[in-house]
Amino acid sequence: MDKLDFMNGQIKGLLNFANAVIKAHPAPEKLRHHFETLARAQPNSPEGLSLSEAYVDGMHDIDRKIAVALEHAIATAQR
């Protein structure tokens, strides 16, 4: 359980960093374009392991959260 809590903490820390980068980026539309290109790519297997459905679902969940943050940054920049 400690390992899952640790990984959840790591994910939250990375999301906080991603949100800070998104809010500070001078061209959020360009950032969104690059992110969408990467998010559409097929997921890579971690360390040569097969991908589980939970892994792919988790990756898509984070991608959606980052996409929402990008949309908010773009809306704010356009005001």
Secondary structure by P-SEA (a helix, b strand, c coil): caaaaaaaaaaaaaaaaaaaaaaacccaaaaaaaaaaaaaccccccccccccaaaaaaaaaaaaaaaaaaaaaaaaaac
